[in-house]
C-alpha cells in the first residue's frame, strides 16, 4: 500500500476559500476536529464564520494536519439533485406522546427507539432555552431526555457538529447518531468518507445520520432578539412552535399564529445559506420534514440500508407507524427553489 502523503492544508486555506468568501455554513465541523482546539465561534457578534486563536499546528509549527479543511462541506460542489437517492419515501408518526413534537414526532420516535434498543448510545442534537429560545447543541443519552427536548430548533443557527468532540473525544461514545440540517449532514458524511487519520475517531464513532429538510437557518440574535421582539413584539417564552414551509410560521402558546414571508427575513438568515442547494439533506441515512405529509405526520426519505434498519426497528417496537400518501410535488417545488441558488 502506498504511503499516504501528509495533508498540509491549514485553517488559513479554509479561511481564504470559505470564510473570506462568505460561504461558511456555520456547521461547526472544523471546530470539532481541530486537534489544537484553536477554532471557535464568537456567538452573538461576528459569527459568520469561525475564528482562530492563531495556534494552528500546520500554520505555526508546520505539523501536517488539515483536519478542518478535510471536513468542510463548502469545499465541494453543491448538489444538483432534488430528492437524491432513496430506498423509499413514506409518512410516519410517533406512537407515543411527544409533547412538543413537530409534525408527527417521527424523528423523536426513531431516535428514542435507537437509544432504548442500543442501536445508538448518544444523540448529538439541538436544544433550546425555553425562556429565550436560544439554541445550543448537546449530547443526549437517554430517550426520556430526548422526548423532553423534542421540537424543531433547526430554524436557528447553532454550530451543531462541534458537540461531536464532547461525544467522541471527551465522553468516548462509539455509536452516535447526529441530527442536523443539510450542511451538518454534508460535513458528517465527509467525516465518514475520509481517510484522514485525525478524523478517524469520528469516522469510527458515528453510526446514523438523520437529516432535516431546510430552506435556510436564521441567526438567533437577528431574528428573535431583533426583528420578532422589535417589529412584532413577540416574547420568546410565549412561542410554542416555529416552522418553515416556504414561509416562517410562528405559533404562540395561546394559539395565535404569525406567518412571515421569507423575503422579509433575508437580513436575518445565515450568509452561507445563500449558496446551499440541498433542501432534503441528500446525504443522510434518513431525511425528515413536515413538508409533503398530512397533518400529524412526518415525511421520511429512507436513503440507506442503515436508515432502513433504524426505521424498521422503531416500527417493530411500536414506537413508530408508517404509511400514507406523501405529496412529492410540494417537496420538489421547494427543492427546486433552493436549487435555483446554484450558479450557472
Secondary structure by P-SEA (a helix, b strand, c coil): ccccccccccaaaaaaccccccccccccccccccccccccccccccccbbbbcccccccccccccccccccccccccccccccccccccbbbbbccccccccccaaaaaaaaaaaaaccccccbbbbbcccccbbbbbbbccaaaaaaacccccccccccccccccccccccccbbbbbbcaaaaaaaaaaaccccccaaaaaacccbbbbbbcccccccccccccccccccccccccccccccccbbbbbccccbbbbbbccccccccccccccccccccccccbbbccccccccbbbbbbccaaaaaaaaaaaaaccccccccccaaaaaaaaaaaaccccc
